[in-house]
Amino acid sequence: MRILSWNCRGLGNPRTVQTLRMIVKEKMPDVVFLMETKLPYGRADGIAKTLKFEGCCVSEAVGRSGGLILLWKHKDQLELVNFSRHHFNVMVNDTQCNFKWLLTCFYGHPNANLRKQTWDLLSSFKPSEGGWGVIGDFNEILLNDEKEGGRGRSENLMKMFRELIEEGNLIDLGWKTNKFTWCNRHEDESFTKERLDRALANQRWKGVFTEVSVDTLPAICSDHNPILLSCSFERCSEYRFHSSFKYEANWINERGCREVVLDAWQGSYRGVSGMEKVLYKLERTRRGFQKWSRGMARDRNRAIREKTQQLGELQSQEEPSTIKRQKNLQLDLNFLLEQEAIGWRQRAKRHWLIGGDRNTKFYHACVNQRR
């Protein structure tokens, strides 16, 4: 999924609309969040249709200031929960991945004296369980290293922002290409740039999305850079191109199997509790086994061929000095062939047959019949 967030500073300018079209065409976002649109509902809906987005929600501008628009590609992709002049809350429903999570598109109050009101608003959205992602223009920085030039930021304002993130169990998802997302474009000593736009998420969300990036895109016709959050769900690609995950019964006999489970179940799971923690550990175990077992069957078949060839060469020599090595190769082959047989028995799903025939045509026929 790709989520574009941009404080566009007014969509009444045809050049800004053209820039938005270009970004949508190039980056192909699933969701677009626009701030300071300064548009009424009618014109905002027209832009949504122009960009061919099925879903559209508008928080209209008041006079010639404010205004938010949320667009999404497919109508059943998002479910609107609530919205205000400073946010949209939507449930993201990814049916392919079977994962629902809360997305908050947020615009921090531009007036520093009123910013705590929006902090309290955002804090109230924290879900009791499940994934939570937040993206937008917060109009605040966390630390002074997120600002260059101009007057130093009030430590009290930054502290409130840091406490908000900590209390929400949120994690900054970082940035790529450019740290700063706003610039006053001055050409003298008053030049200032800051990191005001960002994406945040809780541990549950991060545990599910394995590939995450936040790209800072070039600022063409606004003093804010658009940011693009890209997140992929490893299980999605597996469901699309591979069969579903199954634990292989022969793994228990392989080196490293126990360590995969221990690593998954002894990890740190801050901010996750109860049954959610168990599900998260199972998910980590699944991913660990998939990574650990990748290529295992191929390597086993290659080892069987190589060891069989070595055994044949040694037996052709018929020398006492090779007997010990022959026995070792036979032990290795017996283990490898038994591992293969366990795999075939599991695939055949003939659980009533235990330990009798080994890797015979019967098992292959059962497996092939089920394909």
C-alpha positions as CSV (number, residue, x, y, z in Angstrom):
1,M,0.0,0.0,0.0
2,R,1.1,3.6,-0.8
3,I,-0.2,6.6,1.1
4,L,0.6,10.1,-0.1
5,S,0.5,13.0,2.3
6,W,0.9,16.6,1.2
7,N,0.2,20.1,2.5
8,C,-0.4,21.6,-0.9
9,R,-1.1,25.2,0.2
10,G,-4.2,25.5,-2.0
11,L,-5.7,23.4,-4.8
12,G,-7.2,26.5,-6.5
13,N,-4.0,26.9,-8.5
14,P,-4.1,24.9,-11.7
15,R,-0.4,24.4,-11.4
16,T,-0.8,22.7,-8.1
17,V,-3.5,20.4,-9.5
18,Q,-1.2,19.5,-12.4
19,T,1.6,18.7,-9.9
20,L,-0.8,16.5,-8.0
21,R,-1.8,14.7,-11.2
22,M,1.9,14.1,-12.0
23,I,2.6,12.7,-8.6
24,V,-0.4,10.4,-8.6
25,K,0.5,9.1,-12.1
26,E,4.1,8.5,-11.2
27,K,3.8,7.1,-7.7
28,M,0.4,5.4,-8.0
29,P,-0.7,5.9,-4.4
30,D,-3.7,4.0,-3.0
31,V,-4.6,6.8,-0.6
32,V,-4.0,10.6,-0.9
33,F,-4.3,13.0,2.0
34,L,-4.2,16.7,1.2
35,M,-4.0,19.6,3.7
36,E,-4.7,23.3,3.3
37,T,-6.7,22.7,0.2
38,K,-8.8,25.9,0.7
39,L,-11.6,24.4,-1.4
40,P,-15.4,23.8,-0.9
41,Y,-16.8,20.3,-1.3
42,G,-17.9,20.6,-4.9
43,R,-14.5,21.5,-6.3
44,A,-12.7,18.9,-4.1
45,D,-15.1,16.2,-5.4
46,G,-14.3,17.2,-9.0
47,I,-10.6,16.8,-8.4
48,A,-11.2,13.3,-7.0
49,K,-13.1,12.3,-10.2
50,T,-10.4,13.8,-12.4
51,L,-7.8,11.7,-10.6
52,K,-10.1,8.6,-10.9
53,F,-10.4,7.9,-7.1
54,E,-13.6,6.1,-6.1
55,G,-13.5,7.2,-2.5
56,C,-13.5,10.8,-1.4
57,C,-14.1,12.6,2.0
58,V,-13.8,16.4,2.4
59,S,-13.4,18.6,5.4
60,E,-14.3,21.9,3.8
61,A,-12.2,25.1,4.1
62,V,-13.4,27.8,6.5
63,G,-13.3,31.0,4.4
64,R,-9.9,30.9,2.6
65,S,-8.0,28.8,5.1
66,G,-7.8,25.1,6.0
67,G,-9.5,22.3,4.2
68,L,-8.7,18.6,4.1
69,I,-9.3,16.0,1.4
70,L,-8.9,12.2,1.7
71,L,-9.0,10.2,-1.5
72,W,-8.7,6.4,-2.0
73,K,-8.6,4.3,-5.1
74,H,-11.3,1.6,-4.3
75,K,-14.5,2.3,-2.4
76,D,-14.3,-0.8,-0.2
77,Q,-10.7,-0.3,0.7
78,L,-11.3,2.3,3.5
79,E,-14.2,2.8,5.9
80,L,-14.6,6.3,7.3
81,V,-14.8,6.4,11.1
82,N,-14.9,10.1,11.8
83,F,-13.3,13.4,10.7
84,S,-12.8,17.0,11.7
85,R,-10.9,20.2,10.6
86,H,-7.7,18.5,11.7
87,H,-8.1,14.8,10.9
88,F,-9.6,11.8,9.1
89,N,-9.9,8.4,10.8
90,V,-10.4,5.5,8.5
91,M,-10.3,1.7,8.9
92,V,-8.1,0.2,6.3
93,N,-9.4,-3.2,5.1
94,D,-6.9,-5.2,3.2
95,T,-8.8,-8.3,2.3
96,Q,-5.9,-10.0,0.6
97,C,-3.9,-9.8,3.9
98,N,-6.8,-10.2,6.3
99,F,-5.5,-7.2,8.3
100,K,-7.6,-4.3,9.5
101,W,-5.9,-1.2,11.0
102,L,-6.7,2.4,11.9
103,L,-5.2,5.1,9.7
104,T,-5.2,8.6,11.1
105,C,-4.5,11.4,8.6
106,F,-3.6,14.3,10.8
107,Y,-3.0,18.1,10.5
108,G,-1.5,19.8,13.6
109,H,-2.8,23.2,14.4
110,P,-0.6,25.9,12.7
111,N,-1.1,28.1,15.8
112,A,1.4,27.0,18.5
113,N,-0.9,28.3,21.2
114,L,-3.7,26.0,20.1
115,R,-1.6,23.0,19.2
116,K,-2.3,21.2,22.4
117,Q,-6.0,20.9,21.4
118,T,-5.0,18.9,18.4
119,W,-2.5,16.8,20.5
120,D,-5.4,15.9,22.8
121,L,-7.5,15.1,19.8
122,L,-4.9,12.8,18.3
123,S,-4.3,11.1,21.7
124,S,-8.0,10.2,22.0
125,F,-7.7,8.1,18.8
126,K,-5.3,5.6,20.3
127,P,-6.9,2.1,19.8
128,S,-7.1,-0.3,22.7
129,E,-5.7,-3.0,20.4
130,G,-4.8,-3.5,16.8
131,G,-2.6,-1.6,14.3
132,W,-2.5,2.2,14.2
133,G,-0.7,4.3,11.6
134,V,-0.6,8.2,11.6
135,I,0.6,10.4,8.7
136,G,0.4,14.1,8.0
137,D,1.8,17.6,8.8
138,F,2.2,17.9,12.5
139,N,3.5,21.5,12.4
140,E,6.0,20.5,15.1
141,I,9.4,19.0,15.4
142,L,10.7,16.4,18.0
143,L,14.2,17.8,18.5
144,N,16.2,20.8,17.4
145,D,18.2,18.7,14.9
146,E,15.0,18.6,12.8
147,K,15.4,22.3,12.2
148,E,18.0,24.4,10.5
149,G,18.1,28.2,10.5
150,G,15.7,30.7,12.2
151,R,15.0,30.9,15.9
152,G,15.3,27.9,18.1
153,R,12.1,26.0,18.8
154,S,10.5,26.1,22.3
155,E,11.6,23.1,24.3
156,N,8.2,22.9,25.9
157,L,6.4,22.6,22.5
158,M,8.8,19.8,21.4
159,K,8.4,18.0,24.8
160,M,4.6,17.9,24.4
161,F,5.0,16.4,21.0
162,R,7.5,13.8,22.3
163,E,5.1,12.9,25.2
164,L,2.2,12.5,22.7
165,I,4.2,10.0,20.7
166,E,5.4,8.1,23.7
167,E,1.9,7.9,25.3
168,G,0.5,6.7,22.0
169,N,3.1,3.9,21.8
170,L,4.0,5.3,18.4
171,I,7.3,4.9,16.5
172,D,8.7,7.4,14.0
173,L,9.0,5.5,10.6
174,G,11.9,7.7,9.5
175,W,12.6,9.2,6.1
176,K,14.4,8.7,2.8
177,T,16.2,11.2,0.4
178,N,15.5,14.3,2.4
179,K,15.0,14.8,6.2
180,F,13.3,18.2,6.0
181,T,9.8,18.6,4.6
182,W,9.2,22.4,4.9
183,C,11.3,25.3,3.7
184,N,10.6,29.1,3.7
185,R,12.6,29.4,0.5
186,H,14.4,32.6,1.7
187,E,17.6,33.5,0.0
188,D,19.2,35.3,2.9
189,E,20.2,34.6,6.5
190,S,16.6,34.0,7.5
191,F,16.6,30.8,5.4
192,T,14.8,28.0,7.5
193,K,13.9,24.4,7.0
194,E,12.2,21.9,9.3
195,R,10.8,18.4,9.4
196,L,7.1,19.0,10.0
197,D,5.6,16.1,8.0
198,R,6.1,12.5,9.1
199,A,4.6,9.0,9.5
200,L,4.2,7.2,12.8
201,A,2.9,3.7,13.7
202,N,2.5,1.5,16.8
203,Q,4.3,-1.8,17.4
204,R,1.4,-3.9,16.2
205,W,1.4,-2.2,12.8
206,K,5.2,-2.4,12.5
207,G,5.1,-6.1,13.4
208,V,2.8,-6.8,10.4
209,F,4.3,-4.6,7.7
210,T,7.8,-5.9,7.0
211,E,8.8,-3.5,4.3
212,V,8.3,0.2,5.2
213,S,9.7,3.4,3.7
214,V,8.8,7.1,3.9
215,D,10.1,9.0,0.8
216,T,10.3,12.8,0.9
217,L,9.3,13.9,-2.7
218,P,10.4,17.2,-4.3
219,A,8.5,20.3,-3.4
220,I,7.4,21.9,-6.8
221,C,4.6,24.4,-6.0
222,S,4.3,24.4,-2.2
223,D,6.7,25.1,0.6
224,H,5.9,21.6,1.9
225,N,7.4,18.4,0.4
226,P,4.9,15.6,-0.2
227,I,5.8,12.4,1.7
228,L,5.0,8.9,0.4
229,L,4.5,6.0,2.9
230,S,5.0,2.6,1.3
231,C,4.2,-0.5,3.3
232,S,4.1,-4.1,2.1
233,F,2.8,-7.1,3.9
234,E,5.0,-10.1,3.4
235,R,2.1,-12.5,3.7
236,C,0.3,-10.7,0.8
237,S,2.9,-11.7,-1.8
238,E,3.0,-15.2,-0.4
239,Y,-0.8,-15.6,-0.8
240,R,-0.6,-14.2,-4.3
241,F,2.2,-16.3,-5.6
242,H,2.8,-19.2,-3.2
243,S,0.8,-21.7,-1.3
244,S,-0.1,-20.9,2.3
245,F,2.4,-21.5,5.1
246,K,2.6,-25.0,6.5
247,Y,5.0,-26.3,9.2
248,E,7.0,-29.2,7.8
249,A,7.1,-32.2,10.2
250,N,10.7,-33.0,9.3
251,W,12.0,-29.6,10.4
252,I,12.2,-30.7,14.0
253,N,15.1,-33.0,13.0
254,E,17.1,-30.1,11.4
255,R,19.7,-28.0,13.1
256,G,18.4,-24.5,13.8
257,C,14.7,-25.3,14.1
258,R,14.6,-24.9,17.9
259,E,16.5,-21.6,17.7
260,V,14.0,-20.1,15.2
261,V,11.2,-20.7,17.7
262,L,13.2,-19.4,20.7
263,D,14.1,-16.2,18.8
264,A,10.5,-15.6,17.9
265,W,9.0,-16.2,21.4
266,Q,11.7,-14.6,23.5
267,G,11.8,-11.3,21.6
268,S,10.7,-7.9,23.1
269,Y,7.0,-7.1,22.5
270,R,6.5,-3.7,24.2
271,G,3.0,-2.2,23.8
272,V,1.5,-5.6,22.9
273,S,-0.4,-7.7,25.5
274,G,-2.6,-10.8,26.0
275,M,-3.8,-12.8,23.0
276,E,-2.4,-10.1,20.6
277,K,1.1,-11.0,21.9
278,V,0.5,-14.7,21.2
279,L,-0.6,-13.9,17.6
280,Y,2.3,-11.6,17.1
281,K,4.7,-14.3,18.3
282,L,3.1,-16.9,16.0
283,E,3.5,-14.4,13.1
284,R,7.2,-13.9,13.9
285,T,7.6,-17.7,14.1
286,R,6.0,-18.2,10.7
287,R,8.3,-15.5,9.1
288,G,11.3,-17.0,10.9
289,F,10.6,-20.5,9.6
290,Q,10.0,-19.2,6.0
291,K,13.4,-17.5,6.0
292,W,15.2,-20.3,7.7
293,S,13.8,-23.1,5.5
294,R,14.2,-21.2,2.1
295,G,15.9,-23.6,-0.3
296,M,16.1,-26.4,2.3
297,A,14.4,-29.0,0.0
298,R,16.6,-28.1,-2.9
299,D,19.7,-28.3,-0.8
300,R,18.6,-31.7,0.5
301,N,18.1,-33.1,-2.9
302,R,21.5,-31.9,-4.1
303,A,23.1,-33.4,-1.0
304,I,21.4,-36.8,-1.7
305,R,22.8,-36.8,-5.3
306,E,26.3,-35.8,-4.2
307,K,26.5,-38.2,-1.3
308,T,25.1,-41.0,-3.5
309,Q,27.7,-40.3,-6.1
310,Q,30.5,-40.2,-3.5
311,L,29.3,-43.5,-2.0
312,G,29.2,-45.2,-5.5
313,E,32.8,-44.0,-6.2
314,L,34.1,-45.3,-2.8
315,Q,32.3,-48.7,-3.2
316,S,33.8,-49.1,-6.7
317,Q,37.3,-49.1,-5.1
318,E,36.5,-51.9,-2.5
319,E,39.3,-50.9,-0.1
320,P,39.2,-51.3,3.7
321,S,40.4,-47.8,4.1
322,T,37.2,-46.4,2.6
323,I,34.7,-48.5,4.8
324,K,34.4,-46.0,7.6
325,R,33.8,-43.2,5.2
326,Q,31.2,-45.3,3.4
327,K,29.4,-45.9,6.6
328,N,29.3,-42.2,7.4
329,L,27.9,-41.4,4.0
330,Q,25.3,-44.1,4.4
331,L,24.2,-42.7,7.8
332,D,24.0,-39.2,6.2
333,L,21.9,-40.6,3.3
334,N,19.6,-42.5,5.6
335,F,18.9,-39.3,7.5
336,L,18.3,-37.3,4.3
337,L,16.0,-39.9,2.8
338,E,14.0,-40.2,6.0
339,Q,13.6,-36.4,6.0
340,E,12.3,-36.8,2.4
341,A,9.9,-39.6,3.4
342,I,8.5,-37.6,6.3
343,G,7.8,-34.7,3.9
344,W,6.0,-37.0,1.5
345,R,4.0,-38.7,4.2
346,Q,2.9,-35.2,5.5
347,R,1.8,-34.1,2.0
348,A,0.0,-37.4,1.4
349,K,-2.1,-36.7,4.6
350,R,-2.2,-40.5,5.4
351,H,-1.8,-40.0,9.1
352,W,-2.9,-43.6,9.9
353,L,0.3,-45.0,8.4
354,I,3.2,-44.5,10.8
355,G,6.7,-45.7,10.2
356,G,5.8,-48.5,7.8
357,D,6.6,-48.0,4.1
358,R,9.0,-45.2,3.3
359,N,9.3,-42.9,0.3
360,T,7.3,-45.1,-2.2
361,K,5.2,-44.6,-5.2
362,F,2.1,-44.8,-3.0
363,Y,3.0,-41.5,-1.3
364,H,3.8,-39.8,-4.5
365,A,0.5,-41.0,-6.0
366,C,-1.4,-39.6,-3.0
367,V,0.3,-36.2,-3.2
368,N,0.0,-35.9,-7.0
369,Q,-3.7,-36.8,-6.7
370,R,-4.3,-33.9,-4.3
371,R,-2.6,-31.3,-6.6
